[in-house]
Amino acid sequence: MTTGEDDNRPKAATTTAAAASPLQIPERYHSEPHFARVIHVGAGAAGLLAAYKTERMLRNYELVVYEKNDTVGGTWLENRYPGCACDIPSHIYNFSFEPNAEWSSFYARGGEIQEYFVRFYEKYQLQKYMRFGTTVVGATWHDARGQWEVQLEKDGDRFSDWCHVLINGSGVVNKWKYPAIPGIDEYKGTLTHSAHWDPSIRWEDKTVAVIGSGASAVQLLPQLVNGSKSTVCFARNPTWVVPNVVSADKVHPVGMPPAAAGKHHFVEEKQVLRSNPHLCTKKSCPIRASPRSKRLFTLSMAGRGGQIHDSLAVVIPR
């Protein structure tokens, strides 16, 4: 073939199309490894997992985790209301590759879960990825560059960073707010939110009102009832509330020692999990939505509420 001869190869057409396009086509082969800069928003469970996995799955990369708080933990750092706990069995509430057979109770308290994440963070030396006290306030995608521009704020100063990959692990339930109740801003008493609890609050001998009947309310109410003058819960919808069958204070009716029936069972189970850590990811306590379960729950709630009467229909789901 002589120089300059038109061989009708696709390359000429591709080059022409590329020249007419605003996009830049890099000169590299398919699947060629290239540098990737990653920003993760939040250092809760998702942020810790991202740092751990990125370190083991990527090679040519840079990772930065921006966290608005001063340490890791996310929701388990922020949620400190009385009674805050996990509402699934503790031994399955951990990373599958980092099982923990030493939970102190079947439903671990929030502080203990926070300690688990701090230990994980320190054990795998993830400090180098973290930028604490920094809030992500916005992000803009630049199509031509193929990059994110991330707007940040720290100590009142605004600045920006960039990345190829932006992962939002900031959570969806930690943006708390008070309900839109007329006059709530003029309330003269103590006002707090379960997601932003003030640990200095004292409710002894006071009248307490709780708005809502979700998981936080179910955990918080028993604590507030203890010592308050009176406690009232305003609930839009009824919710199932059944006894904690493995609580540390449930003594067996035939006189099992104060170790308690439920706690005694959990101690034995912990011994099994210590010898077989892989079982932590397989053990579970499913509640089947069967007619029989519903009937048992209904009888339990009715029995604890006293003699069955019409007002129970307000608090028991149908």
Secondary structure as UniProt FT lines:
FT   TURN            3..4
FT   HELIX           10..20
FT   TURN            30..31
FT   STRAND          36..41
FT   HELIX           45..57
FT   STRAND          61..67
FT   HELIX           75..78
FT   TURN            82..83
FT   HELIX           90..92
FT   TURN            96..97
FT   HELIX           110..123
FT   TURN            124..125
FT   HELIX           127..129
FT   STRAND          130..132
FT   STRAND          135..142
FT   TURN            143..146
FT   STRAND          147..154
FT   TURN            155..156
FT   STRAND          157..163
FT   STRAND          165..168
FT   TURN            182..183
FT   HELIX           184..186
FT   TURN            194..195
FT   TURN            199..200
FT   TURN            204..205
FT   STRAND          207..211
FT   HELIX           215..225
FT   TURN            226..227
FT   STRAND          230..234
FT   TURN            245..246
FT   TURN            248..249
FT   TURN            253..254
FT   TURN            258..259
FT   HELIX           261..275
FT   HELIX           277..281
FT   HELIX           291..304
FT   HELIX           310..314
//
